[in-house]
Amino acid sequence: MPDMKRTHYCGELRLADAGKSAQLTGWVARRRDHGGVIFADLRDRTGITQVVFDPKIDAEAHKVANQIRGEFVLVVSGTVRERIEGDLLFNLGFEHETDLAALHFSEELRGAFKANGHPLAQNVEMLNRGEVDKWLMTDRTSKRTYVIKMTATEVSVYLGTINLNLPTGEIEVATQKLDILNVAKTPPFLVEDDIDTDEEIRMTYRYIDLRRPKMQKSLAIRHKAMLAARKYMDEQGFLEIETPILMNSTPEGARDVLVPSRLNAGNFYALPQSPQQFKQILMMSGVDRYFQIPRCFRDEDTRADRQLEFTQLDFEMSFATVDDVLEVTEGLMKRIFEEASGISVKIPFPRLAYDDAMARFGTDKPDTRFGMELADVSDLVADCDFKVFKGALERNGQVKGIAVSGGAAFSRKEIEDLTDFAAIYKARGLAWIKVTENGFESSIVKFFSEHTLTAVAERMGAKPGDIMMFVADQPRVVADALSNLRLLLGKRLGLIDEGRFNFLWIVDYPLFEWNDDERRYEPFHHLFTAPADESVPLLDTDPSAARSQHYDLVINGIEICSGSVRIHRWDIQQKVLDLLSVSPEEVERRFGYFIKALQHGTPPHAGIAPGLDRIIMLMTGEENIREVIAFPKTQKGLCLLTGAPSGVSDEQLEELSIKVDAE
C-alpha cells in the first residue's frame, strides 16, 4: 500500500516553497506529453498544481505516468521548483553595453518580439528572481511570460511557462515517485467551470460535478459561514440545542412532508417546516438564548431560490424586543459575509415599513440597488378621458407607473414584449407615454391635458428621452406587474451593480390579511406573531388595521429571513385564534400541547431564521440555489443521483398499514 500522507494541498504551494519536498494527492485534471516529458495538472479541493514526470529525474515515475488519464487518482512525491523556461525564442545582440532600464524600453527588443510572433503590449513588467542576469518579463495584457537572460551585449529570450491564471502558477513539482491509486472512466463532462452541460446530467453525476473548482469553493464558503455563525452565536451567549426532526403536523403555511409511523398505524409524523414551536417551548423552559442550524422541509414546488429541504440559521431570545433581534441579526450577517467571503458589511441596516415598500416598489422584497420606483398618479389622472384609467379608478383600483431612463428609444416591438410580460402578472395592458424634447408622444396623450401630462412626468421624475409606463388595475395586480417589470428592466438596462450588497429590513407588517373567497381573516405570517403593542386594542375593534411585530431581512431583492416577536400571553393568543376562526377542537388537535405550555409562565420572546442556502447563493453570485447545495433536488423534487423518491416493497407498505392507489 503506497504512503498516502500528503504534506501539502495542491492549491497551497507557492514560489517560497521552491526547494522543499512535497507529497500531493488528487485527481488528474489534464495530462500533456511534451516530447518525452509528461506534464499533469493535479487537482484537489484547494486548487491545481502542475507536476512533471521527467525520465531524467525518475525513469520509473515517467514510465507509470504514461498510463495516467483524466480523473485518475494519484499520489505524487517530488521537489517543488520554480517553473523552468521553455523554448528559446530568439537572441538579440547589442553593439554597446545595455542595462535593464534601457532594455525595458528598447524599441529594438519590442521589434524582435514582434518579428518572432509575440508582439508586446505597453503593460509589461520586469521581475528579478534573485539572479542578476535572469529576469521574468510579464505581458499583463496577453497573460504571457518570458524569461530573459542577459549579458552586457546580448539578450536571450525564452518562452515563459508561468501560468498567471493559477495561484500555483509559478511553481511545479518535479516528480520522483508516482503511485496510481485508482483509474477512472472518461467523465460525461469536463471537470471545469463554465461548462455547457445539461443540469440533469450534472445532478446525475453529482460526485463528478462537485469536483469542479466553483462547486468546491461554494462548499468551502458554506462551511466558513456555518463556522462563523456558530462562533458569533456562542459569543452572544446562545446555546446550540437540537430539536426533533419527527414531529406533529402544524400549520406553517406550506404542505408538510409526512412520515408514516409503523408503531402507530394510520398516524404520521411531519418533518419540521421550521423549529418554530420547539424553539418557543425552549423559551418557556428557561433557555433564554437558543440557536441551531437545522434542516427544514416543505412539500412545495421548487424554484430558483427554494428547495424541498433547506437549512436555516435559527435563533430565539427571551425578554427581547424587535430592536434586540435586529441588532443580533445584523452582527450575524456582518460576521458571516466578512469571514466567509470577505464582503464588507456596514451596520445598522436601513429599515422600511411594509406599506412604504409596497408603495415605492410594489413588493416587500425590493431590490434597492437601483431606482425606477413606482409612482402613484391616480389623483392626477382621476378626471382624464382615458377609459382604461378611469374604469380602474371607478372600481377602487389605482394607476401607477415607472419612468424608464432612455426608454423613449424603445421600439414598438420592445414595448409589445414588455406588455406581454406584464400580462403574466394579470395586467390587462401596459399604457405608455414617451417624453421627448418636443413634448409627449403616445396614442393616448389626446386623453390628457398638457398640464396633467406635465404633472405626471414631474411626479414620476421622467425627463426627455424617458418612457413612462403605467398599469391601471386593482392594487395587487398593479404591484405585481410593475414590481416585476421594474426588475426586468433594471437587469436588461444594466442598472444593477452586481458587486453591491444592499441589506434592508422590512418592518411594520399587517397582522392579518382578508381572504375574500372564504370571508375570513388569515395570519399575514403565522398564528403566533405578536401584534404591535398599540394594535392590541384593534383586535376587538378593527383587526384589519392591526400591525404586527414581524420583520424580514432582504438582500438585493431576495428575502433572507423572517422573524417576529411571538405572542406570550394566552389571552392575546386566544383572541387571535378566535379572529382566525380556529375552533377549540382544531387548536387542541394540532397544537394543544403548545397552548398548554403557553399558560405556564411564558416570557416575552422573539426570534428569526436566516436561510443559509440563500445567503451562500448571494455571496457566490449564483442565481440558482441548487448550485450551493451539495445534493439538491430537481424542480420535480427528484434526486437524480440516488433515484429518490422511489417505490418500496409491498411488505414495507403492509408494515406501515399503507395501501397505495397509484391512479
Order of alpha helices (4+ residues) and beta strands (2+ residues): beta-beta-beta-alpha-beta-beta-alpha-alpha-beta-beta-beta-beta-beta-alpha-alpha-alpha-beta-beta-beta-alpha-beta-beta-beta-beta-alpha-beta-alpha-beta-alpha-beta-alpha-beta-beta-alpha-beta-alpha-beta-beta-beta-alpha-beta-beta-alpha-alpha-beta-alpha-alpha
